[in-house]
């Protein structure tokens, strides 16, 4: 991935309830519930964009 030999890689649990998709400059994370999403966001607030949407 670091050398771009592999692209469009994602890591998931076996049931596809949680997905982590890294890319140059960040990552997309899809979680099973909004509560789980909110807990992750609150633990890593310093990782969020400065944009009002947090994206």
CORJOUR-V706978 format. One line per field, one symbol per residue. phi: phi as a letter, one per 40 degrees, with the letter a starting at -180 (. if undefined). psi: psi as a letter, one per 40 degrees, with the letter a starting at -180 (. if undefined). A space follows every 50 residues. Layout:
phi->???
psi->???
This chain:
phi->.ccfcbbfcbbaccbgcbbbbcadgiabbbbcbcccdcccdccbdccccc cdcgc
psi->ddefdhifiihiieefdhhhgiiheaihhhididdddddddddfdeeiie idee.
